[in-house]
Amino acid sequence: MSGQQNSLEQPYRKQSFWLDTIPGSLAPRAALEDDIEVDIAIVGAGYTGLWTAWYLQQHHPGLNIVILEAEIAGFGASGRNGGWCASYITGIEHWFDDPETRAGAVRLQRQMFDAVKEVGHVTQQESIDCHFDQSGALEVAVLPVHLKRLREELEYMHAQGFTDTDYRWLSPDETRGMINIDKVGGGLLMSHCAAIHPARLARGLAERVEKQQVRLYEKTPVLEITGRQLRTPHGKVTAQTIVLATEGYTNTLPDQQRRLVPVHSMMVVTEPLNTEQLKAIGSPDRYTFGTPDHIVTYGQLTNDNRIAFGCRGSYCYGSRVHDFDPLEAEFGLVRKTLLRFFPDLKDIRFTHAWGGPMGVSRSLRPSINHDPVKGLAWAGGYFGNGVGAANLAGRTLADLVLGRDTQRVDTPWVNPPDGHDKWEPEPVRWLGINTRRQFMQLADKAEYRGSFFAPFISKTLDTLFP
Ligand SMILES: Cc1cc2nc3c(=O)[nH]c(=O)nc-3n(C[C@H](O)[C@H](O)[C@H](O)COP(=O)(O)OP(=O)(O)OC[C@H]3O[C@@H](n4cnc5c(N)ncnc54)[C@H](O)[C@@H]3O)c2cc1C
């Protein structure tokens, strides 16, 4: 690789282990340099934007579509996540619990089960080598309170009509045989989940949509949106429909402030495990795994036998997107949490540490919105569960934009009444989000210490932040 290419792609490689291990070049594609007119302009080349373009082209191959990306395809959360391609939609319980939306929520959940398969299907058909492996997700109990939480979750999902094929209880021995997390007391297997290499999916999709004649401009930040016109540094785009797919970065767009705010998550990855270490963690299969703590923990065994693991996170005042430094002290706590799972790995070397923003809406649920009069559509707010969800969101956005009357558009996350709700202004927003986070950390600490106060802290958390 030439020195110039190298310097162009270095800033991107260091964003995550996943981007660092992408074969081929990450040097940006050409930026937009002219004024153009198109049918559809998509802002953001993460999974949401790319899947939307993909399905639009599948249904309507002649459409004139552009994607405008501020950096490079996969620069955002899509190139940095934990690689759980899961079927969970954050906050779907709200729709299960409301008799008016219950049937739609069950439909939506089944569509999410299919979305995981669909990602596997398209990537196989298109030869996108994203290391897709649908072994399932393991939620592992290491404390009595975890067992209770997982039992309740299982009963809840079975009460919605799902079965052992979807969510299955595992005995301690069975769980240990699948993943040998320290002090394992049982677990829940969620079969609709695949481990993937996230950046390979994003970069592979970008190449495939380009082959379908979608024009992808990189280093092209959208600075302003006026009606159906988008302004970028060197060219204007006039579009029949604009699709916003900027998730955790949405707050940086004028007129979009306080709709989705960035909450960050942090990850580390180990060197490849040797045979002995692999035996110690007990997993030849690539289950994704975590514990049901208040602060989410998520891990996967990568295709080359490393553990990629994440937890913790932060919210910055004013909804600023944080640029992570791998030497930040808090990464030490992420590493420590992983070693609590697998004490036998105490001498393992960690090779990368990174973080990224996840979009969070005021309702804490994702939504898909379309205003045909304004010619504006957007999706996001997946709150850390966007890998599978962005596929379904992209398919649904394509249906909405093309006016296709499908089962997908008849689900509760499409144009929900609270989809446009805004977050409170600062400093209330910062105080609210960080107080919640502090309580969650406190609740986890108390539970691991077996503190008498643990149930009270948990209850207070549920009462203050239902
Ligand atoms: C550390 C981490 C771990 C995660 N782990 C998981 C997981 O294991 N499973 C899961 O389901 N989800 C996970 N998530 C969440 C998941 O990655 C996201 O929900 C998903 O990738 C969102 O995709 P997206 O396309 O909507 O947004 P993004 O991938 O963030 O893409 C948005 C794009 O918009 C671009 N952009 C921003 N502003 C502009 C502008 N003005 N003009 C042009 N372009 C712009 C950005 O550069 C970016 O490329 C995780 C997230 C993080 C950060």
The ligand as a Tripos MOL2 file, in Angstrom:
@<TRIPOS>MOLECULE
LIG
   53    58     1     0     0
SMALL
NO_CHARGES

@<TRIPOS>ATOM
      1 C1        -19.5470   -0.0660   20.9210 C.3       1 LIG1
      2 C2        -20.8930   -0.4520   20.3660 C.ar      1 LIG1
      3 C3        -21.3250   -1.7550   20.4860 C.ar      1 LIG1
      4 C4        -22.5610   -2.1330   19.9600 C.ar      1 LIG1
      5 N1        -22.9060   -3.4560   19.9710 N.ar      1 LIG1
      6 C5        -24.0480   -3.8650   19.3540 C.ar      1 LIG1
      7 C6        -24.3440   -5.2360   19.2250 C.ar      1 LIG1
      8 O1        -23.5600   -6.1080   19.5880 O.2       1 LIG1
      9 N2        -25.5290   -5.5830   18.6570 N.ar      1 LIG1
     10 C7        -26.4140   -4.6440   18.1920 C.ar      1 LIG1
     11 O2        -27.4860   -5.0150   17.7100 O.2       1 LIG1
     12 N3        -26.1070   -3.3310   18.2280 N.ar      1 LIG1
     13 C8        -24.9490   -2.9190   18.7690 C.ar      1 LIG1
     14 N4        -24.6130   -1.5950   18.7820 N.ar      1 LIG1
     15 C9        -25.5100   -0.6470   18.1040 C.3       1 LIG1
     16 C10       -25.4080   -0.7540   16.5810 C.3       1 LIG1
     17 O3        -24.0560   -0.7780   16.1860 O.3       1 LIG1
     18 C11       -26.1210    0.4400   15.9400 C.3       1 LIG1
     19 O4        -27.4470    0.4700   16.4170 O.3       1 LIG1
     20 C12       -26.1510    0.3740   14.4210 C.3       1 LIG1
     21 O5        -24.8750    0.1480   13.8980 O.3       1 LIG1
     22 C13       -26.7200    1.6760   13.8840 C.3       1 LIG1
     23 O6        -26.5250    1.7250   12.4910 O.3       1 LIG1
     24 P1        -26.8490    3.0610   11.7300 P.3       1 LIG1
     25 O7        -26.5830    2.8520   10.3120 O.co2     1 LIG1
     26 O8        -28.2390    3.4990   12.0810 O.co2     1 LIG1
     27 O9        -25.8600    4.1480   12.3690 O.3       1 LIG1
     28 P2        -24.2660    4.2920   12.1840 P.3       1 LIG1
     29 O10       -23.6140    3.0180   11.9070 O.co2     1 LIG1
     30 O11       -23.7800    5.0680   13.3710 O.co2     1 LIG1
     31 O12       -24.1340    5.1600   10.8810 O.3       1 LIG1
     32 C14       -24.4260    6.5310   10.8300 C.3       1 LIG1
     33 C15       -23.5340    7.1350    9.7470 C.3       1 LIG1
     34 O13       -23.9490    8.4750    9.5060 O.3       1 LIG1
     35 C16       -22.7860    9.2350    9.2070 C.3       1 LIG1
     36 N5        -23.1280   10.6460    9.4060 N.ar      1 LIG1
     37 C17       -23.3410   11.2780   10.5750 C.ar      1 LIG1
     38 N6        -23.6480   12.5860   10.3560 N.ar      1 LIG1
     39 C18       -23.6150   12.7680    9.0200 C.ar      1 LIG1
     40 C19       -23.8460   13.9080    8.1610 C.ar      1 LIG1
     41 N7        -24.1510   15.1170    8.6670 N.pl3     1 LIG1
     42 N8        -23.7170   13.7440    6.8380 N.ar      1 LIG1
     43 C20       -23.4220   12.5310    6.2960 C.ar      1 LIG1
     44 N9        -23.1870   11.4220    7.0700 N.ar      1 LIG1
     45 C21       -23.2980   11.5430    8.4060 C.ar      1 LIG1
     46 C22       -21.7560    8.6980   10.1780 C.3       1 LIG1
     47 O14       -20.4440    9.0130    9.7740 O.3       1 LIG1
     48 C23       -22.0600    7.2090   10.1610 C.3       1 LIG1
     49 O15       -21.2740    6.5150    9.2240 O.3       1 LIG1
     50 C24       -23.4030   -1.1680   19.3300 C.ar      1 LIG1
     51 C25       -22.9690    0.1500   19.2180 C.ar      1 LIG1
     52 C26       -21.7200    0.5110   19.7260 C.ar      1 LIG1
     53 C27       -21.2580    1.9260   19.5740 C.3       1 LIG1
@<TRIPOS>BOND
     1     1     2 1
     2     2     3 ar
     3     2    52 ar
     4     3     4 ar
     5     4     5 ar
     6     4    50 ar
     7     5     6 ar
     8     6     7 ar
     9     6    13 1
    10     7     8 2
    11     7     9 ar
    12     9    10 ar
    13    10    11 2
    14    10    12 ar
    15    12    13 ar
    16    13    14 ar
    17    14    15 1
    18    14    50 ar
    19    15    16 1
    20    16    17 1
    21    16    18 1
    22    18    19 1
    23    18    20 1
    24    20    21 1
    25    20    22 1
    26    22    23 1
    27    23    24 1
    28    24    25 2
    29    24    26 1
    30    24    27 1
    31    27    28 1
    32    28    29 2
    33    28    30 1
    34    28    31 1
    35    31    32 1
    36    32    33 1
    37    33    34 1
    38    33    48 1
    39    34    35 1
    40    35    36 1
    41    35    46 1
    42    36    37 ar
    43    36    45 ar
    44    37    38 ar
    45    38    39 ar
    46    39    40 ar
    47    39    45 ar
    48    40    41 1
    49    40    42 ar
    50    42    43 ar
    51    43    44 ar
    52    44    45 ar
    53    46    47 1
    54    46    48 1
    55    48    49 1
    56    50    51 ar
    57    51    52 ar
    58    52    53 1
@<TRIPOS>SUBSTRUCTURE
     1 LIG1         1 GROUP 0 **** ****
